Amino acid sequence: MRIFDPHVHMTSRTTDDYERMYAAGVRAVVEPAFWLGQPRTNVGSFLDYFDALLGWEPYRAAQYGIRHHCTLALNPKEANDPRCLGVLDELPRYLLKDSVVAVGETGYDSMTQEEERVFEAQLALAEEHGLPVLVHTPHRDKAAGTRRTLDVVKGIDPGKVLVDHLNELTVGMVHEAGCWMGFSIYPDTKMDPDRMVAILKEYGTERMIVNSAADWGRSDVLKTREVGEAMLAAGFTDDDVDRVLWRNPVAFYGQSGRLVLDDVESGGDYEGNTILRGTR
């Protein structure tokens, strides 16, 4: 089972997690820029963070045979802080970087006017740079937030929009809109493997994106693998699992023209901290 985790915050995880992920079949990840838990007070904090997502984290992942890409944005939660708005002026030069495969996470946290202005500005940046968009839906009043999200992204090619953190109440409207549908699988909250399988049975596997969204909170980098196993147990085929856990995220982020997966797709392996090519 090959796995591409399309939304995981590896900055918050240990190297032990990389080892566990590789053993479970994870060969590629996308790390979206997000809120670190402690509010940032100036633009420079973001730039140091972006530099780490572009430099240190891909290097760290490569030591464990995993290809790392990222998405960059001013996240919705911190879009409400006027001290952080200067990030929008810095983003254009970062969106030119080779390993940036989308603009994100953008969207809503509390559905404020400030969040919407930043959301719209970053949608314009994505179009300008020819990049897809990863959209965060709010944790509170999710149905209303998802409807508002779909209103804002109207006019953009829905095939270039991934609306994330969906559930049974919101998947239908995003499916109808033609956008990609993202689901975060968590130990206690959001979605779990069995609920995810039920959604796949109802809506099929096209445009479906499953992620662990693992971060500094209670989360699990192996939840993608659990979804794959639950799919097989429910009668889905190996091809169905490969579509959801590999080919779908490759298709979505591949629209950036920047995905580099030759090492992992050609059977690269690693031993300790040394990547070995073509040894599988």
Secondary structure, DSSP 8 states (H G I E B T S, - for coil): --EEESS--GGGS-HHHHHHHHHHTEEEEEEE----SS---SHHHHHHHHHHHHTHHHHHHHTTT-EEEEEE---TGGGG-GGGTTHHHHHHHHTTSTTEEEEEEEE-SS--HHHHHHHHHHHHHHHHHT--EEEE--SSSHHHHHHHHHHHTTTS-GGGEEEES--TTTHHHHHHHT-EEEEEB-SSSBB-HHHHHHHHHHH-STTEEEE----SSS--TTHHHHHHHHHHHTT--HHHHHIIIIIHHHHHHGGGS----HHHHTT-EEETTEEETT--
